[in-house]
Amino acid sequence: MSELQVPFRFLGALLVGSALMSMAQNPKEFVLLGGTFLLGLGALELALKFGGF
C-alpha cells in the first residue's frame, strides 16, 4: 500500500499547484496559499497517524 502513496501525492501536488497558479495574483499570494495548504495537509496526516489510520 505504501508504494501507491507517492504517485497519489505527486498528482495531488500537481493539481493543487495548478489551482494555486490560477488563484494567486502575485508570488507572495502563491507562497502564502501553498504554505497554508501544506500546513493543513501536515496537520491532517498527523491527526490520521495518531488516530490509527
PDB file of N, CA, C, O and CB in Angstrom:
ATOM      1  N   MET A   1       0.819  -1.199   0.000  1.00  0.00           N
ATOM      2  CA  MET A   1       0.000   0.000   0.000  1.00  0.00           C
ATOM      3  C   MET A   1       0.858   1.257   0.000  1.00  0.00           C
ATOM      4  O   MET A   1       0.474   2.262  -0.599  1.00  0.00           O
ATOM      5  CB  MET A   1      -0.929   0.001   1.199  1.00  0.00           C
ATOM      6  N   SER A   2       2.016   1.221   0.661  1.00  0.00           N
ATOM      7  CA  SER A   2       2.858   2.410   0.743  1.00  0.00           C
ATOM      8  C   SER A   2       3.437   2.792  -0.618  1.00  0.00           C
ATOM      9  O   SER A   2       3.785   3.953  -0.833  1.00  0.00           O
ATOM     10  CB  SER A   2       3.984   2.184   1.740  1.00  0.00           C
ATOM     11  N   GLU A   3       3.547   1.828  -1.542  1.00  0.00           N
ATOM     12  CA  GLU A   3       4.078   2.167  -2.851  1.00  0.00           C
ATOM     13  C   GLU A   3       3.094   3.002  -3.674  1.00  0.00           C
ATOM     14  O   GLU A   3       3.495   3.629  -4.654  1.00  0.00           O
ATOM     15  CB  GLU A   3       4.438   0.904  -3.603  1.00  0.00           C
ATOM     16  N   LEU A   4       1.823   3.019  -3.296  1.00  0.00           N
ATOM     17  CA  LEU A   4       0.823   3.814  -4.012  1.00  0.00           C
ATOM     18  C   LEU A   4       0.760   5.263  -3.530  1.00  0.00           C
ATOM     19  O   LEU A   4       0.197   6.114  -4.218  1.00  0.00           O
ATOM     20  CB  LEU A   4      -0.540   3.174  -3.865  1.00  0.00           C
ATOM     21  N   GLN A   5       1.323   5.553  -2.371  1.00  0.00           N
ATOM     22  CA  GLN A   5       1.184   6.884  -1.809  1.00  0.00           C
ATOM     23  C   GLN A   5       1.958   7.936  -2.587  1.00  0.00           C
ATOM     24  O   GLN A   5       1.482   9.063  -2.728  1.00  0.00           O
ATOM     25  CB  GLN A   5       1.635   6.880  -0.383  1.00  0.00           C
ATOM     26  N   VAL A   6       3.130   7.601  -3.091  1.00  0.00           N
ATOM     27  CA  VAL A   6       3.967   8.594  -3.770  1.00  0.00           C
ATOM     28  C   VAL A   6       3.298   9.123  -5.037  1.00  0.00           C
ATOM     29  O   VAL A   6       3.229  10.342  -5.194  1.00  0.00           O
ATOM     30  CB  VAL A   6       5.327   7.990  -4.116  1.00  0.00           C
ATOM     31  N   PRO A   7       2.797   8.282  -5.958  1.00  0.00           N
ATOM     32  CA  PRO A   7       2.143   8.836  -7.149  1.00  0.00           C
ATOM     33  C   PRO A   7       0.901   9.668  -6.808  1.00  0.00           C
ATOM     34  O   PRO A   7       0.649  10.694  -7.440  1.00  0.00           O
ATOM     35  CB  PRO A   7       1.754   7.709  -8.094  1.00  0.00           C
ATOM     36  N   PHE A   8       0.131   9.230  -5.814  1.00  0.00           N
ATOM     37  CA  PHE A   8      -1.054   9.989  -5.448  1.00  0.00           C
ATOM     38  C   PHE A   8      -0.672  11.340  -4.857  1.00  0.00           C
ATOM     39  O   PHE A   8      -1.335  12.341  -5.132  1.00  0.00           O
ATOM     40  CB  PHE A   8      -1.907   9.201  -4.458  1.00  0.00           C
ATOM     41  N   ARG A   9       0.371  11.386  -4.061  1.00  0.00           N
ATOM     42  CA  ARG A   9       0.830  12.658  -3.505  1.00  0.00           C
ATOM     43  C   ARG A   9       1.342  13.568  -4.603  1.00  0.00           C
ATOM     44  O   ARG A   9       1.092  14.773  -4.580  1.00  0.00           O
ATOM     45  CB  ARG A   9       1.924  12.429  -2.459  1.00  0.00           C
ATOM     46  N   PHE A  10       2.058  13.001  -5.567  1.00  0.00           N
ATOM     47  CA  PHE A  10       2.574  13.808  -6.668  1.00  0.00           C
ATOM     48  C   PHE A  10       1.434  14.386  -7.491  1.00  0.00           C
ATOM     49  O   PHE A  10       1.448  15.568  -7.834  1.00  0.00           O
ATOM     50  CB  PHE A  10       3.499  12.975  -7.559  1.00  0.00           C
ATOM     51  N   LEU A  11       0.447  13.557  -7.809  1.00  0.00           N
ATOM     52  CA  LEU A  11      -0.696  14.044  -8.593  1.00  0.00           C
ATOM     53  C   LEU A  11      -1.493  15.086  -7.809  1.00  0.00           C
ATOM     54  O   LEU A  11      -1.982  16.057  -8.387  1.00  0.00           O
ATOM     55  CB  LEU A  11      -1.614  12.872  -8.995  1.00  0.00           C
ATOM     56  N   GLY A  12      -1.624  14.891  -6.502  1.00  0.00           N
ATOM     57  CA  GLY A  12      -2.321  15.873  -5.671  1.00  0.00           C
ATOM     58  C   GLY A  12      -1.576  17.192  -5.632  1.00  0.00           C
ATOM     59  O   GLY A  12      -2.185  18.259  -5.711  1.00  0.00           O
ATOM     60  N   ALA A  13      -0.259  17.123  -5.511  1.00  0.00           N
ATOM     61  CA  ALA A  13       0.547  18.351  -5.505  1.00  0.00           C
ATOM     62  C   ALA A  13       0.467  19.053  -6.850  1.00  0.00           C
ATOM     63  O   ALA A  13       0.432  20.283  -6.905  1.00  0.00           O
ATOM     64  CB  ALA A  13       2.013  18.038  -5.162  1.00  0.00           C
ATOM     65  N   LEU A  14       0.439  18.295  -7.925  1.00  0.00           N
ATOM     66  CA  LEU A  14       0.307  18.879  -9.255  1.00  0.00           C
ATOM     67  C   LEU A  14      -1.044  19.565  -9.424  1.00  0.00           C
ATOM     68  O   LEU A  14      -1.129  20.651  -9.998  1.00  0.00           O
ATOM     69  CB  LEU A  14       0.488  17.805 -10.325  1.00  0.00           C
ATOM     70  N   LEU A  15      -2.085  18.934  -8.927  1.00  0.00           N
ATOM     71  CA  LEU A  15      -3.432  19.519  -9.003  1.00  0.00           C
ATOM     72  C   LEU A  15      -3.526  20.790  -8.169  1.00  0.00           C
ATOM     73  O   LEU A  15      -4.065  21.796  -8.630  1.00  0.00           O
ATOM     74  CB  LEU A  15      -4.486  18.506  -8.531  1.00  0.00           C
ATOM     75  N   VAL A  16      -3.013  20.751  -6.963  1.00  0.00           N
ATOM     76  CA  VAL A  16      -3.044  21.932  -6.094  1.00  0.00           C
ATOM     77  C   VAL A  16      -2.178  23.043  -6.674  1.00  0.00           C
ATOM     78  O   VAL A  16      -2.557  24.213  -6.622  1.00  0.00           O
ATOM     79  CB  VAL A  16      -2.567  21.575  -4.670  1.00  0.00           C
ATOM     80  N   GLY A  17      -1.039  22.696  -7.216  1.00  0.00           N
ATOM     81  CA  GLY A  17      -0.164  23.696  -7.820  1.00  0.00           C
ATOM     82  C   GLY A  17      -0.827  24.399  -8.979  1.00  0.00           C
ATOM     83  O   GLY A  17      -0.700  25.615  -9.124  1.00  0.00           O
ATOM     84  N   SER A  18      -1.535  23.650  -9.810  1.00  0.00           N
ATOM     85  CA  SER A  18      -2.225  24.277 -10.936  1.00  0.00           C
ATOM     86  C   SER A  18      -3.377  25.153 -10.458  1.00  0.00           C
ATOM     87  O   SER A  18      -3.657  26.191 -11.058  1.00  0.00           O
ATOM     88  CB  SER A  18      -2.743  23.211 -11.902  1.00  0.00           C
ATOM     89  N   ALA A  19      -4.041  24.746  -9.394  1.00  0.00           N
ATOM     90  CA  ALA A  19      -5.120  25.574  -8.835  1.00  0.00           C
ATOM     91  C   ALA A  19      -4.545  26.847  -8.221  1.00  0.00           C
ATOM     92  O   ALA A  19      -5.135  27.918  -8.362  1.00  0.00           O
ATOM     93  CB  ALA A  19      -5.926  24.782  -7.771  1.00  0.00           C
ATOM     94  N   LEU A  20      -3.405  26.746  -7.543  1.00  0.00           N
ATOM     95  CA  LEU A  20      -2.782  27.924  -6.944  1.00  0.00           C
ATOM     96  C   LEU A  20      -2.338  28.915  -8.014  1.00  0.00           C
ATOM     97  O   LEU A  20      -2.435  30.127  -7.820  1.00  0.00           O
ATOM     98  CB  LEU A  20      -1.588  27.515  -6.081  1.00  0.00           C
ATOM     99  N   MET A  21      -1.857  28.404  -9.132  1.00  0.00           N
ATOM    100  CA  MET A  21      -1.414  29.291 -10.208  1.00  0.00           C
ATOM    101  C   MET A  21      -2.570  30.136 -10.732  1.00  0.00           C
ATOM    102  O   MET A  21      -2.375  31.294 -11.103  1.00  0.00           O
ATOM    103  CB  MET A  21      -0.797  28.477 -11.351  1.00  0.00           C
ATOM    104  N   SER A  22      -3.778  29.561 -10.765  1.00  0.00           N
ATOM    105  CA  SER A  22      -4.923  30.319 -11.272  1.00  0.00           C
ATOM    106  C   SER A  22      -5.492  31.282 -10.230  1.00  0.00           C
ATOM    107  O   SER A  22      -6.098  32.288 -10.598  1.00  0.00           O
ATOM    108  CB  SER A  22      -6.011  29.365 -11.733  1.00  0.00           C
ATOM    109  N   MET A  23      -5.309  30.996  -8.933  1.00  0.00           N
ATOM    110  CA  MET A  23      -5.872  31.854  -7.884  1.00  0.00           C
ATOM    111  C   MET A  23      -4.937  32.977  -7.470  1.00  0.00           C
ATOM    112  O   MET A  23      -5.387  34.093  -7.211  1.00  0.00           O
ATOM    113  CB  MET A  23      -6.219  31.025  -6.676  1.00  0.00           C
ATOM    114  N   ALA A  24      -3.646  32.699  -7.405  1.00  0.00           N
ATOM    115  CA  ALA A  24      -2.691  33.688  -6.893  1.00  0.00           C
ATOM    116  C   ALA A  24      -2.433  34.761  -7.951  1.00  0.00           C
ATOM    117  O   ALA A  24      -2.244  34.463  -9.130  1.00  0.00           O
ATOM    118  CB  ALA A  24      -1.359  33.005  -6.480  1.00  0.00           C
ATOM    119  N   GLN A  25      -2.431  35.999  -7.502  1.00  0.00           N
ATOM    120  CA  GLN A  25      -2.210  37.109  -8.423  1.00  0.00           C
ATOM    121  C   GLN A  25      -0.759  37.568  -8.420  1.00  0.00           C
ATOM    122  O   GLN A  25      -0.339  38.266  -9.343  1.00  0.00           O
ATOM    123  CB  GLN A  25      -3.117  38.271  -8.067  1.00  0.00           C
ATOM    124  N   ASN A  26       0.014  37.195  -7.410  1.00  0.00           N
ATOM    125  CA  ASN A  26       1.435  37.533  -7.369  1.00  0.00           C
ATOM    126  C   ASN A  26       2.179  36.441  -6.603  1.00  0.00           C
ATOM    127  O   ASN A  26       1.546  35.601  -5.965  1.00  0.00           O
ATOM    128  CB  ASN A  26       1.663  38.933  -6.710  1.00  0.00           C
ATOM    129  N   PRO A  27       3.499  36.440  -6.655  1.00  0.00           N
ATOM    130  CA  PRO A  27       4.275  35.365  -5.997  1.00  0.00           C
ATOM    131  C   PRO A  27       4.039  35.272  -4.490  1.00  0.00           C
ATOM    132  O   PRO A  27       4.077  34.177  -3.928  1.00  0.00           O
ATOM    133  CB  PRO A  27       5.752  35.576  -6.247  1.00  0.00           C
ATOM    134  N   LYS A  28       3.797  36.405  -3.831  1.00  0.00           N
ATOM    135  CA  LYS A  28       3.570  36.370  -2.381  1.00  0.00           C
ATOM    136  C   LYS A  28       2.298  35.593  -2.045  1.00  0.00           C
ATOM    137  O   LYS A  28       2.289  34.793  -1.110  1.00  0.00           O
ATOM    138  CB  LYS A  28       3.480  37.799  -1.816  1.00  0.00           C
ATOM    139  N   GLU A  29       1.236  35.825  -2.798  1.00  0.00           N
ATOM    140  CA  GLU A  29      -0.009  35.079  -2.571  1.00  0.00           C
ATOM    141  C   GLU A  29       0.183  33.595  -2.864  1.00  0.00           C
ATOM    142  O   GLU A  29      -0.365  32.744  -2.163  1.00  0.00           O
ATOM    143  CB  GLU A  29      -1.142  35.644  -3.444  1.00  0.00           C
ATOM    144  N   PHE A  30       0.957  33.289  -3.892  1.00  0.00           N
ATOM    145  CA  PHE A  30       1.228  31.887  -4.236  1.00  0.00           C
ATOM    146  C   PHE A  30       1.912  31.175  -3.082  1.00  0.00           C
ATOM    147  O   PHE A  30       1.543  30.051  -2.740  1.00  0.00           O
ATOM    148  CB  PHE A  30       2.097  31.796  -5.502  1.00  0.00           C
ATOM    149  N   VAL A  31       2.911  31.819  -2.476  1.00  0.00           N
ATOM    150  CA  VAL A  31       3.636  31.223  -1.352  1.00  0.00           C
ATOM    151  C   VAL A  31       2.731  31.082  -0.134  1.00  0.00           C
ATOM    152  O   VAL A  31       2.769  30.057   0.547  1.00  0.00           O
ATOM    153  CB  VAL A  31       4.868  32.069  -0.998  1.00  0.00           C
ATOM    154  N   LEU A  32       1.920  32.095   0.148  1.00  0.00           N
ATOM    155  CA  LEU A  32       1.027  32.027   1.306  1.00  0.00           C
ATOM    156  C   LEU A  32      -0.035  30.940   1.149  1.00  0.00           C
ATOM    157  O   LEU A  32      -0.300  30.193   2.090  1.00  0.00           O
ATOM    158  CB  LEU A  32       0.355  33.375   1.525  1.00  0.00           C
ATOM    159  N   LEU A  33      -0.641  30.849  -0.032  1.00  0.00           N
ATOM    160  CA  LEU A  33      -1.647  29.810  -0.265  1.00  0.00           C
ATOM    161  C   LEU A  33      -1.028  28.415  -0.222  1.00  0.00           C
ATOM    162  O   LEU A  33      -1.598  27.501   0.374  1.00  0.00           O
ATOM    163  CB  LEU A  33      -2.339  30.033  -1.612  1.00  0.00           C
ATOM    164  N   GLY A  34       0.130  28.250  -0.849  1.00  0.00           N
ATOM    165  CA  GLY A  34       0.805  26.960  -0.843  1.00  0.00           C
ATOM    166  C   GLY A  34       1.243  26.549   0.548  1.00  0.00           C
ATOM    167  O   GLY A  34       1.099  25.387   0.927  1.00  0.00           O
ATOM    168  N   GLY A  35       1.777  27.493   1.314  1.00  0.00           N
ATOM    169  CA  GLY A  35       2.204  27.195   2.681  1.00  0.00           C
ATOM    170  C   GLY A  35       1.044  26.805   3.577  1.00  0.00           C
ATOM    171  O   GLY A  35       1.158  25.891   4.393  1.00  0.00           O
ATOM    172  N   THR A  36      -0.071  27.502   3.421  1.00  0.00           N
ATOM    173  CA  THR A  36      -1.264  27.173   4.203  1.00  0.00           C
ATOM    174  C   THR A  36      -1.766  25.777   3.864  1.00  0.00           C
ATOM    175  O   THR A  36      -2.155  25.018   4.752  1.00  0.00           O
ATOM    176  CB  THR A  36      -2.372  28.206   3.956  1.00  0.00           C
ATOM    177  N   PHE A  37      -1.757  25.440   2.578  1.00  0.00           N
ATOM    178  CA  PHE A  37      -2.180  24.103   2.165  1.00  0.00           C
ATOM    179  C   PHE A  37      -1.273  23.028   2.761  1.00  0.00           C
ATOM    180  O   PHE A  37      -1.754  22.027   3.292  1.00  0.00           O
ATOM    181  CB  PHE A  37      -2.187  23.998   0.636  1.00  0.00           C
ATOM    182  N   LEU A  38       0.036  23.239   2.671  1.00  0.00           N
ATOM    183  CA  LEU A  38       0.977  22.240   3.191  1.00  0.00           C
ATOM    184  C   LEU A  38       0.887  22.104   4.702  1.00  0.00           C
ATOM    185  O   LEU A  38       1.022  21.002   5.234  1.00  0.00           O
ATOM    186  CB  LEU A  38       2.398  22.602   2.796  1.00  0.00           C
ATOM    187  N   LEU A  39       0.666  23.191   5.385  1.00  0.00           N
ATOM    188  CA  LEU A  39       0.497  23.141   6.839  1.00  0.00           C
ATOM    189  C   LEU A  39      -0.762  22.349   7.208  1.00  0.00           C
ATOM    190  O   LEU A  39      -0.729  21.516   8.114  1.00  0.00           O
ATOM    191  CB  LEU A  39       0.422  24.573   7.425  1.00  0.00           C
ATOM    192  N   GLY A  40      -1.847  22.602   6.520  1.00  0.00           N
ATOM    193  CA  GLY A  40      -3.088  21.866   6.767  1.00  0.00           C
ATOM    194  C   GLY A  40      -2.958  20.388   6.426  1.00  0.00           C
ATOM    195  O   GLY A  40      -3.473  19.531   7.143  1.00  0.00           O
ATOM    196  N   LEU A  41      -2.272  20.094   5.333  1.00  0.00           N
ATOM    197  CA  LEU A  41      -2.069  18.699   4.943  1.00  0.00           C
ATOM    198  C   LEU A  41      -1.235  17.962   5.982  1.00  0.00           C
ATOM    199  O   LEU A  41      -1.523  16.814   6.319  1.00  0.00           O
ATOM    200  CB  LEU A  41      -1.392  18.618   3.569  1.00  0.00           C
ATOM    201  N   GLY A  42      -0.199  18.627   6.489  1.00  0.00           N
ATOM    202  CA  GLY A  42       0.630  18.014   7.527  1.00  0.00           C
ATOM    203  C   GLY A  42      -0.153  17.761   8.797  1.00  0.00           C
ATOM    204  O   GLY A  42       0.003  16.712   9.423  1.00  0.00           O
ATOM    205  N   ALA A  43      -1.002  18.713   9.192  1.00  0.00           N
ATOM    206  CA  ALA A  43      -1.826  18.533  10.389  1.00  0.00           C
ATOM    207  C   ALA A  43      -2.817  17.385  10.202  1.00  0.00           C
ATOM    208  O   ALA A  43      -3.053  16.611  11.129  1.00  0.00           O
ATOM    209  CB  ALA A  43      -2.580  19.832  10.724  1.00  0.00           C
ATOM    210  N   LEU A  44      -3.391  17.276   9.014  1.00  0.00           N
ATOM    211  CA  LEU A  44      -4.326  16.184   8.733  1.00  0.00           C
ATOM    212  C   LEU A  44      -3.625  14.831   8.785  1.00  0.00           C
ATOM    213  O   LEU A  44      -4.149  13.885   9.374  1.00  0.00           O
ATOM    214  CB  LEU A  44      -4.982  16.382   7.362  1.00  0.00           C
ATOM    215  N   GLU A  45      -2.450  14.730   8.175  1.00  0.00           N
ATOM    216  CA  GLU A  45      -1.709  13.476   8.204  1.00  0.00           C
ATOM    217  C   GLU A  45      -1.307  13.098   9.627  1.00  0.00           C
ATOM    218  O   GLU A  45      -1.352  11.924   9.995  1.00  0.00           O
ATOM    219  CB  GLU A  45      -0.472  13.575   7.320  1.00  0.00           C
ATOM    220  N   LEU A  46      -0.919  14.082  10.421  1.00  0.00           N
ATOM    221  CA  LEU A  46      -0.542  13.825  11.807  1.00  0.00           C
ATOM    222  C   LEU A  46      -1.748  13.326  12.615  1.00  0.00           C
ATOM    223  O   LEU A  46      -1.629  12.386  13.400  1.00  0.00           O
ATOM    224  CB  LEU A  46       0.043  15.099  12.449  1.00  0.00           C
ATOM    225  N   ALA A  47      -2.902  13.961  12.417  1.00  0.00           N
ATOM    226  CA  ALA A  47      -4.108  13.532  13.125  1.00  0.00           C
ATOM    227  C   ALA A  47      -4.519  12.120  12.714  1.00  0.00           C
ATOM    228  O   ALA A  47      -4.938  11.328  13.558  1.00  0.00           O
ATOM    229  CB  ALA A  47      -5.255  14.511  12.861  1.00  0.00           C
ATOM    230  N   LEU A  48      -4.405  11.802  11.442  1.00  0.00           N
ATOM    231  CA  LEU A  48      -4.743  10.452  10.984  1.00  0.00           C
ATOM    232  C   LEU A  48      -3.761   9.425  11.519  1.00  0.00           C
ATOM    233  O   LEU A  48      -4.152   8.308  11.857  1.00  0.00           O
ATOM    234  CB  LEU A  48      -4.771  10.396   9.460  1.00  0.00           C
ATOM    235  N   LYS A  49      -2.495   9.791  11.600  1.00  0.00           N
ATOM    236  CA  LYS A  49      -1.495   8.864  12.120  1.00  0.00           C
ATOM    237  C   LYS A  49      -1.738   8.578  13.606  1.00  0.00           C
ATOM    238  O   LYS A  49      -1.651   7.428  14.038  1.00  0.00           O
ATOM    239  CB  LYS A  49      -0.078   9.431  11.910  1.00  0.00           C
ATOM    240  N   PHE A  50      -2.042   9.622  14.390  1.00  0.00           N
ATOM    241  CA  PHE A  50      -2.321   9.416  15.807  1.00  0.00           C
ATOM    242  C   PHE A  50      -3.663   8.715  16.011  1.00  0.00           C
ATOM    243  O   PHE A  50      -3.866   8.049  17.027  1.00  0.00           O
ATOM    244  CB  PHE A  50      -2.309  10.755  16.549  1.00  0.00           C
ATOM    245  N   GLY A  51      -4.568   8.856  15.067  1.00  0.00           N
ATOM    246  CA  GLY A  51      -5.860   8.180  15.147  1.00  0.00           C
ATOM    247  C   GLY A  51      -5.806   6.712  14.763  1.00  0.00           C
ATOM    248  O   GLY A  51      -6.769   5.975  14.971  1.00  0.00           O
ATOM    249  N   GLY A  52      -4.684   6.287  14.203  1.00  0.00           N
ATOM    250  CA  GLY A  52      -4.523   4.872  13.863  1.00  0.00           C
ATOM    251  C   GLY A  52      -4.861   4.538  12.422  1.00  0.00           C
ATOM    252  O   GLY A  52      -4.998   3.363  12.082  1.00  0.00           O
ATOM    253  N   PHE A  53      -4.998   5.535  11.573  1.00  0.00           N
ATOM    254  CA  PHE A  53      -5.336   5.257  10.169  1.00  0.00           C
ATOM    255  C   PHE A  53      -4.132   5.276   9.315  1.00  0.00           C
ATOM    256  O   PHE A  53      -4.229   5.062   8.107  1.00  0.00           O
ATOM    257  CB  PHE A  53      -6.332   6.243   9.643  1.00  0.00           C
TER     258      PHE A  53
END
